[in-house]
Amino acid sequence: MLLASIAKSITAAAAVTTSSLHAHNTRSSNTDNMSSTSGAGGSIICAGLSCLDLQLVGCTQSGSDEAIERYDEAIHCAGGSASMTATTLALLMKEQQHEEVHVITKIGPDFAGNTMLEFYRRAGASTRLVLSDESARTSMAVLPIFQTGKRGCYVNLACNDGFTPDEMLQQVDQYFVNDSSAGPLPARAFLFGYPHLMPKMQGAALKSMLENVRDKLSSDDNKVLIAVDLNGVDGSDTTVARSALIPALSEIDVLHLNEDEAIVLSSSSSSATTNDGDERNNSLLSSALLSQISSFHEHGCAVVLLSLGSKGAFVSVTPDAKRLQQLSSSDCNMAMSQWSAGTQVHVPAFKIEHGGVNTNGAGDALFAGFSLAASSWGSKWKVCPLNAGTFASLVAWQRCDSKTRDGEGMRSADALMGMISEQKLPAILED
């Protein structure tokens, strides 16, 4: 596997040359040759939390706290929202011209930071927007990947704790510092995660940051999609958990979370308005979950993408048509701006036939795939909520497959859309 082999070679070297400390100020080789003169195409910026993951693959799990457990292999990979979404999308779009993926995250000048930069470059993502703080320490995480396919996580958030909105906006400004006379490609989407693990970017500060990002990256001709992915939502204090997110919902076009996170964020005051025309979807989710999804919409969120694990995902579009129209532009209408208000659909998860499963990053892949489909323009990428959800599920399917997750044998974004168009989909994963 491409990225796994990178991790092994980097770990064996146990050092990175001094020149690589500043290499993130230049674009990766696959973006150097892209022209911004074409009317088609665009870029996606993946921002937020990052950490160097040490995956312990094939862990046993006896159930005893003091048992000596075994694992098959130790692998480094670039983890966290910014890393997972950027590498997933970059690998998906390697074959497509006039498409760029950028990373905005904060790292230190250390082994972990340099290793992550190498992962980004090898996947095909641009690292020129990465912020390196000489006084900071890069975050690291240890993830036991159990033989069941599930995982655990132990993390030191390090420089993520001090990443500020001003630093984020400073890096967004750098997007327009381009060595091409034609300027940068139009920004298609800005993906951010995980606010509950980034104390400086929560509540009103998160809202202000996202509002400023939209203002900087949008124009009359092009509206950027703002998408937020949740992780680390602490259920021990629901008031704190809600205050980190709810004030910013009016600036969030796509919100991704799982069932447990939705329940933690639940509000008893929300109404349970749903699409009565789809009884199957309503029976799939509890009334509490449907009520909370409605509450997210009431607070201004345009689309909710709810991960359901082995049951797939649930897509809910706001009943407010005016909210969707805010994403329309005079030149390039993103797919989501054309969706029917109030639509709710369920998409299944797909089965990995050979059984080699690694679910680390599955939610990030689902989120990244959905945001790509929802924000795209042009006849090739105009998709309905069901197709966007199905595309996202296929992206997660590839990411969970141990044979394709690191790029080798991975189908491109165009190929996945072709599978949907031709209805040549994998077998559905039965819960």
ABEGO torsion letter per residue (X at the ends): XAAAAAAAAAAAAGBBBAAAAAAAABBBAAAAABBAABABEEBBBBBEBBBBBBBBBGBBBAGBAABBBBBABBBBBBBEAAAAAAAAAAAAAAABBGBBBBBBBBBBBBAAAAAAAAAAAAAGBBAAABBBBAABBBBBBBBBBBAAGBBBBBBBAEAAAABBAAAAAAAAAAAABBABAAEBBBBABBBBOBAAABAABBEAAAAAAAAAAAAAABBAABBBBBBBBBBGBBAABAAAAAAAAAAAAAABABBBBBAAAAAAABBAABBBBBBAABAAAAAABBAAAAAAAAAAAAAGBABBBBBAEAAEBBBBBBABAAAAAAABBAABBBAAAABBBGBBBBBBBBBBAAGBBBABGAAAAAAAAAAAAAABBEAAABBBAAAAAAAAAAAAAAAABAAAAAGBGBBBAAAAAAAAAAGBBBBBBBX
